[in-house]
Amino acid sequence: MKKSTPNFIDEQQIWQDIEAGKTASSKHALHIIEKAKTCTGLLPKEAAILLQNTDRDIDAAIFDAALHVKKRIYGNRFVLFAPLYITNECSNQCRYCGFNAKNKELIRKTLSKEDIRREVEALENIGHKRLLLVYGEHPKFGAQWIAETVHTVYAVTSQKSGEIRRVNINCAPLDVEGFRLLHEAGIGTYQCFQETYHQETYAAMHPAGRKQDYLWRLYALHRAQEAGIDDVALGALFGLFDSTFEVLGLLYHAAQLEKDFGVGPHTISFPRLEPALGSDIAFHPPHPVSDHQFKKIVAVLRLAVPYTGLILTTRERAELRKELLEVGVSQLSAGSRTYPGAYSDPEYNRPEVQQFCIGDNRSLDEVIGAIVREHGYIPSWCTACYRLGRTGEHFMALAKKGFIQDFCRPNAMLTFKEYLLDYASPATRQAGETLLAQELENYPDSHRKAALLQRFTRLEAGERDLYF
């Protein structure tokens, strides 16, 4: 990235927003909450007011509003995926990460094509359809190699109904030509976290490696868009710096993408620092975020960017994940393992060899069963929009008109029906069939309901991958 490249994260403006938010009245905060319930989003300065509020009654109103917005846009469904670590070899020295190049305690591993096949088969055999491929950054692994791993994943079909229908990517920033190779390989979303938007902290946390370059990373999603990848995802690692600053950084980043490309991020992630092998900072975050403040972060993000997916990983405990589903989370990882080869070789599923410690160790089926019984939410593995071209600006246009419910709700039900037929435990299948029956009984569109029933019959007869 050229030195003349502008930094669109204006730290002075962010600090002004934060300072102004400290003195806002309760009446002003309530007015912002009412505005947010119309699904028109929030300005960064409005988000700063809600994040810094100390009145628990207003916090409760924030949480209620976030659930209202989530249900209005997403209904009672949530999307499931699993991360698949391809390599933990890395040339960066991020001080918070177990993959740090100087970490001699970590066993390094890069999956071969055969290793990838075994991992994908293991994931398919428990019901996963959507994967996030994760890569360390190393000079010997370029865009062509990453694209080949994507092709390998898509080519694997398990003995059940399994095939991976959506491959998203979390890899180091590439140039436009590199991103074009990934686009041609058929990736879905490209995900890249800035980690921290505060430049001084960013420099301190990244003492060596290509990741030192703040602006090169900041513009990664721009280059991906230029290459034709119209679904991009951003995130920050909470615990490195002031959490309100980081949320505003995310919102200004989202606004810049919308300004430059007509569409903001497809998803936003908000991982918290968790203990990682060889990292003192990971065990002792410089700016720890309490569970209550973390819940507010999720809720305010839902209000600020209502049509953007919010991703919650297994870093968090099961109990907290249940709470966060009710304040805005729309995508969950489940049954995750964070080490290359861990799915096909369970011996690797140990905290001491992972990139970070996992807080929710439940299996995919356990997660699904609990959420269906306790929340009445429909798990979704739907990938229809991506395969039919409903992505990027087109997807957002549909979502903002409310039409996306015409596709997402029935497609979620169809993918859930597949899961129940092919993978679910008896208890989860019973709970799931009860939920689907209730959904059908209350379905508002009689024509769509009839079409759904017809497709359910086809699924029960052995067909798969049916969608609207």
C-alpha positions in Angstrom: 0.0 0.0 0.0 1.4 3.4 -1.0 2.4 5.8 1.7 -0.1 8.3 0.2 -3.0 6.0 0.8 -5.4 7.8 3.1 -6.3 6.3 6.5 -10.1 6.4 6.6 -10.1 5.5 10.4 -10.0 9.1 11.8 -8.8 8.5 15.4 -9.5 12.1 16.3 -13.1 11.9 15.2 -13.5 8.6 17.1 -12.3 10.2 20.3 -14.6 13.1 19.7 -17.5 10.7 19.3 -16.5 8.9 22.5 -16.1 12.1 24.5 -19.4 13.5 23.4 -21.2 10.2 24.2 -20.1 10.4 27.9 -22.4 13.3 28.7 -25.5 12.2 26.8 -28.7 12.2 28.7 -30.9 9.1 29.4 -33.6 10.7 27.3 -31.2 11.0 24.3 -30.2 7.4 24.7 -33.8 6.3 24.7 -34.4 8.3 21.6 -31.5 6.6 19.8 -32.9 3.2 20.8 -36.3 4.0 19.4 -34.7 5.1 16.2 -32.7 1.9 16.0 -35.9 -0.2 16.2 -36.9 1.1 12.8 -33.9 -0.9 11.3 -32.3 2.3 9.9 -29.0 1.8 11.7 -27.0 4.1 14.0 -24.3 6.7 13.4 -21.0 5.9 15.2 -21.6 8.8 17.6 -25.0 7.3 18.5 -23.4 3.9 19.1 -20.8 5.6 21.4 -23.7 6.9 23.6 -25.3 3.5 24.0 -22.0 1.7 24.7 -21.0 4.2 27.4 -24.4 4.2 29.1 -24.3 3.0 32.8 -28.0 2.8 33.5 -29.0 -0.8 33.6 -32.6 0.0 32.7 -31.4 1.6 29.5 -29.1 -1.4 28.9 -32.2 -3.6 29.1 -33.9 -1.4 26.5 -30.9 -1.8 24.3 -31.1 -5.6 24.6 -34.8 -5.6 23.9 -34.4 -3.4 20.8 -31.6 -5.6 19.5 -33.8 -8.7 19.7 -36.6 -6.8 18.1 -34.4 -5.9 15.1 -32.9 -9.3 14.8 -36.3 -11.0 14.7 -37.7 -8.5 12.3 -34.8 -9.1 9.8 -33.7 -12.7 10.5 -36.8 -14.2 12.0 -36.1 -17.2 14.3 -33.2 -18.7 12.3 -29.5 -18.8 12.7 -26.7 -19.9 10.4 -24.2 -22.6 11.4 -20.6 -23.2 10.2 -17.3 -24.7 11.3 -13.7 -23.3 11.0 -11.2 -25.6 9.2 -7.6 -24.8 9.9 -5.5 -25.5 6.9 -2.1 -24.3 8.3 -0.7 -22.8 11.4 2.6 -21.9 9.9 3.0 -18.2 10.1 5.7 -15.6 9.6 4.0 -12.9 11.7 4.8 -12.3 15.4 1.4 -11.2 16.7 1.9 -11.0 20.4 -1.6 -12.3 21.3 -1.6 -15.4 19.0 -0.5 -18.9 19.5 0.6 -19.1 15.8 3.3 -16.4 16.5 6.4 -17.3 14.4 8.6 -17.2 17.5 6.4 -19.6 19.5 8.6 -22.7 19.7 6.0 -24.6 21.8 3.5 -24.9 19.0 3.6 -28.0 16.8 3.4 -26.6 13.2 1.3 -28.4 10.7 0.0 -27.7 7.1 -2.6 -30.1 5.7 -1.9 -32.0 2.5 -4.6 -32.6 0.0 -5.3 -36.0 1.6 -5.4 -34.4 5.1 -7.9 -31.8 3.8 -10.1 -34.6 2.4 -10.1 -36.5 5.7 -11.0 -33.3 7.6 -13.8 -32.4 5.2 -15.2 -35.9 5.3 -15.2 -35.8 9.1 -17.1 -32.4 9.0 -19.5 -33.6 6.4 -20.3 -36.7 8.3 -21.7 -34.7 11.2 -23.7 -32.4 9.0 -21.7 -29.3 8.2 -22.3 -27.6 4.9 -20.5 -24.3 5.4 -16.8 -24.0 6.2 -14.5 -21.1 7.1 -11.0 -22.1 5.9 -8.3 -20.5 8.1 -4.6 -20.0 7.2 -1.6 -18.6 8.9 0.5 -16.1 6.8 3.7 -17.5 5.3 5.5 -16.6 2.1 5.5 -20.1 0.8 1.7 -20.2 0.8 0.4 -17.9 -2.0 -3.0 -17.3 -3.5 -2.6 -20.1 -6.0 -2.0 -22.7 -3.2 -5.0 -21.3 -1.2 -7.2 -21.6 -4.3 -6.1 -25.2 -4.7 -7.1 -26.0 -1.2 -10.6 -24.5 -1.9 -11.0 -26.7 -4.9 -10.0 -29.7 -2.8 -12.7 -28.9 -0.2 -15.4 -28.5 -2.8 -14.5 -31.8 -4.4 -15.1 -34.0 -1.3 -18.4 -35.8 -0.9 -19.1 -38.0 2.0 -21.1 -41.2 2.1 -24.2 -39.5 3.5 -25.8 -36.4 1.8 -22.6 -34.5 2.5 -20.9 -31.9 0.3 -19.6 -28.5 1.3 -21.8 -25.9 -0.3 -20.1 -22.8 0.9 -16.4 -22.1 1.5 -15.5 -18.9 3.2 -11.9 -17.8 3.6 -9.9 -16.2 6.5 -6.4 -15.6 5.1 -3.8 -12.9 5.1 -4.4 -9.9 2.8 -3.6 -10.4 -0.9 -3.2 -8.1 -3.9 -6.0 -7.8 -6.3 -4.7 -10.5 -8.6 -4.5 -12.9 -5.6 -8.0 -12.2 -4.6 -9.1 -12.7 -8.2 -7.7 -16.3 -8.0 -9.8 -16.9 -4.9 -12.9 -15.5 -6.5 -12.4 -17.8 -9.5 -12.0 -20.7 -7.1 -15.6 -20.1 -6.0 -15.1 -18.7 -2.4 -18.0 -17.2 -0.7 -17.0 -14.5 1.9 -13.5 -13.2 2.4 -12.9 -12.4 6.1 -10.1 -10.3 7.4 -9.9 -8.7 10.9 -8.0 -5.5 11.5 -7.6 -6.8 15.1 -7.3 -3.3 16.5 -8.1 0.0 14.7 -5.9 2.0 17.1 -2.6 2.5 15.2 -0.3 2.8 18.2 -1.7 -0.4 19.7 -1.6 -2.1 16.3 2.1 -1.4 15.9 2.8 -2.6 19.4 1.0 -5.9 18.9 2.6 -6.7 15.5 6.3 -6.2 15.9 7.4 -8.2 12.9 6.0 -9.8 9.7 3.9 -8.5 6.8 1.1 -7.9 9.3 3.0 -4.8 10.5 1.6 -2.8 7.7 -1.6 -1.3 9.1 -2.8 0.2 5.8 -2.1 -2.9 3.8 -4.5 -4.8 6.1 -7.0 -2.0 6.4 -7.5 -2.0 2.6 -7.7 -5.8 2.2 -11.4 -5.8 1.8 -11.2 -3.0 -0.7 -8.9 -5.1 -2.9 -11.1 -8.2 -2.5 -14.1 -6.1 -3.7 -12.1 -4.9 -6.7 -11.3 -8.5 -7.5 -15.0 -9.4 -7.6 -15.5 -10.8 -4.1 -18.6 -8.8 -3.2 -19.2 -10.5 0.2 -16.5 -9.4 2.6 -16.3 -9.6 6.4 -14.5 -7.5 9.0 -13.8 -7.8 12.7 -11.8 -6.7 15.7 -10.2 -8.6 18.5 -11.6 -7.2 21.8 -9.2 -6.9 24.7 -6.3 -5.3 22.9 -7.6 -1.7 23.2 -10.6 0.4 24.4 -13.7 -1.6 23.3 -15.8 1.5 22.4 -13.0 2.7 20.2 -12.9 -0.6 18.4 -16.7 -0.7 17.8 -16.5 2.7 16.3 -13.6 1.6 14.2 -15.7 -1.3 12.9 -18.6 1.1 12.1 -16.4 3.6 10.2 -14.8 0.7 8.3 -18.3 -0.6 7.4 -19.3 2.9 6.3 -16.3 3.3 4.1 -17.0 0.0 2.3 -20.6 1.1 1.7 -19.4 4.5 0.4 -16.8 3.0 -2.0 -18.7 -0.1 -3.2 -22.3 0.5 -2.5 -22.5 -2.3 0.1 -21.1 -2.8 3.6 -19.7 -5.9 5.2 -21.6 -9.2 4.8 -20.6 -10.1 8.4 -18.9 -8.7 11.4 -17.0 -10.7 14.0 -16.1 -9.6 17.6 -13.8 -12.3 19.2 -12.5 -11.6 22.7 -8.9 -12.4 23.7 -8.7 -15.9 25.1 -5.6 -17.7 26.5 -3.3 -18.8 23.7 -0.2 -20.9 23.8 2.9 -18.8 24.4 1.2 -15.5 24.8 1.2 -13.6 28.1 -1.1 -10.9 26.6 -3.7 -13.5 25.7 -3.8 -14.6 29.3 -3.8 -11.0 30.6 -5.7 -8.7 28.1 -4.6 -5.0 28.3 -8.3 -3.9 28.1 -10.5 -6.8 29.3 -14.2 -6.8 28.3 -16.7 -8.0 30.9 -19.5 -10.3 29.9 -22.1 -7.5 30.4 -20.1 -5.0 28.2 -19.6 -7.7 25.6 -23.3 -8.3 25.5 -23.8 -4.5 24.9 -21.2 -4.6 22.1 -23.1 -7.3 20.3 -26.5 -5.6 20.9 -25.2 -2.2 19.7 -23.7 -3.7 16.6 -27.0 -5.3 15.8 -28.7 -1.9 16.1 -26.0 0.0 14.2 -25.7 -2.4 11.2 -29.0 -4.2 11.2 -28.6 -6.1 7.9 -25.1 -7.3 8.6 -24.6 -10.9 9.9 -23.0 -11.0 13.4 -20.7 -14.0 14.0 -20.1 -15.6 17.4 -17.4 -18.3 17.7 -16.8 -21.0 20.2 -14.4 -18.9 22.2 -17.3 -18.0 24.4 -18.9 -20.2 27.0 -22.2 -22.0 26.1 -24.2 -20.1 28.7 -23.1 -16.7 27.3 -23.6 -17.8 23.7 -27.2 -18.6 24.6 -27.6 -15.0 25.9 -26.0 -13.4 22.8 -28.3 -15.2 20.5 -31.0 -13.1 22.0 -29.3 -9.8 21.4 -28.3 -10.0 17.8 -26.0 -12.9 16.9 -27.1 -14.5 13.6 -24.3 -16.9 12.8 -22.6 -19.5 15.1 -19.7 -21.8 14.8 -20.3 -25.2 16.5 -18.2 -28.2 17.3 -15.1 -26.2 16.4 -11.5 -27.3 16.7 -8.7 -24.8 16.1 -5.7 -26.9 15.0 -4.9 -28.4 11.5 -6.0 -32.0 11.5 -8.1 -31.9 14.6 -11.4 -33.1 13.2 -10.1 -36.3 11.8 -7.6 -36.9 14.7 -9.4 -36.0 18.0 -6.1 -36.3 19.9 -5.3 -32.8 18.7 -8.4 -31.3 20.4 -6.4 -30.1 23.4 -6.3 -26.5 24.6 -2.5 -26.5 24.9 -2.1 -27.0 21.1 -4.8 -24.6 19.9 -4.6 -21.1 18.5 -6.8 -20.1 21.5 -8.9 -21.8 24.1 -12.4 -22.9 23.3 -15.2 -22.0 25.7 -17.9 -24.1 24.2 -16.8 -27.7 23.6 -20.3 -29.1 22.8 -20.8 -31.1 19.6 -22.7 -29.7 16.7 -25.7 -31.9 17.6 -25.6 -30.8 21.2 -25.6 -27.1 20.1 -28.5 -27.6 17.7 -30.6 -29.6 20.2 -30.1 -27.1 23.0 -31.0 -24.1 20.8 -34.0 -25.7 19.2 -35.4 -26.8 22.6 -34.5 -23.6 24.6 -35.0 -20.9 21.9 -37.1 -22.4 19.2 -34.7 -21.2 16.6 -34.2 -22.9 13.2 -30.6 -23.9 12.4 -29.7 -23.0 8.8 -27.0 -24.2 6.4 -28.6 -22.4 3.5 -26.3 -21.4 0.6 -29.0 -20.7 -2.0 -28.4 -17.0 -2.3 -24.7 -17.4 -3.1 -25.4 -20.0 -5.8 -28.2 -17.9 -7.3 -26.3 -14.6 -7.3 -28.1 -13.0 -4.4 -24.8 -11.6 -3.0 -23.2 -8.3 -2.2 -25.3 -5.3 -3.1 -28.1 -7.5 -4.5 -28.4 -9.3 -1.2 -28.5 -6.1 0.8 -31.1 -4.6 -1.5 -33.4 -7.6 -0.9 -32.7 -7.7 2.8 -33.5 -4.0 3.3 -36.9 -4.5 1.5 -37.7 -7.4 3.8 -37.9 -9.8 0.8 -35.0 -11.9 2.0 -37.4 -13.6 4.5 -39.2 -15.1 1.5 -36.0 -17.0 0.8 -34.1 -17.4 4.1 -36.9 -18.8 6.2 -38.1 -21.6 3.9 -34.5 -22.5 2.9 -33.5 -22.7 6.6 -36.4 -25.1 7.1 -35.3 -27.3 4.2 -31.6 -27.5 5.3 -32.7 -28.2 8.8 -35.0 -31.0 7.5 -31.9 -32.5 5.7 -29.9 -32.4 9.0 -32.7 -34.1 10.9 -33.0 -36.9 8.3 -29.3 -37.6 7.9 -27.3 -36.6 11.0 -29.4 -35.7 14.1 -29.5 -37.8 17.3 -32.9 -39.2 18.1 -33.5 -36.5 20.8 -32.6 -33.7 18.4 -34.6 -35.1 15.6 -37.7 -35.3 17.8 -37.3 -31.7 18.9 -36.5 -30.5 15.4 -39.5 -32.2 13.8 -41.8 -30.7 16.5 -40.4 -27.2 15.7 -40.7 -27.7 11.9 -44.4 -28.8 12.4 -45.0 -25.6 14.4 -43.4 -23.5 11.8 -45.5 -25.0 9.0 -48.7 -24.6 11.0 -48.0 -20.9 11.5 -46.5 -20.2 8.0 -48.2 -17.1 6.7 -48.0 -17.8 2.9 -50.2 -20.7 1.8 -48.6 -21.0 -1.6 -45.1 -21.1 -0.1 -46.3 -23.5 2.6 -47.6 -25.9 -0.1 -44.3 -25.7 -1.9 -42.4 -26.4 1.3 -44.5 -29.5 2.1 -43.8 -30.8 -1.4 -40.1 -30.3 -0.9 -40.2 -32.0 2.5 -41.8 -35.0 0.8 -39.0 -35.0 -1.8 -36.4 -34.9 1.0 -37.9 -37.8 2.8 -37.8 -39.7 -0.5 -34.1 -39.2 -0.8 -33.6 -35.9 -2.7 -31.2 -33.4 -1.3 -30.1 -29.8 -1.7 -33.6 -28.3 -2.4 -34.1 -24.6 -2.1 -36.0 -21.6 -3.3 
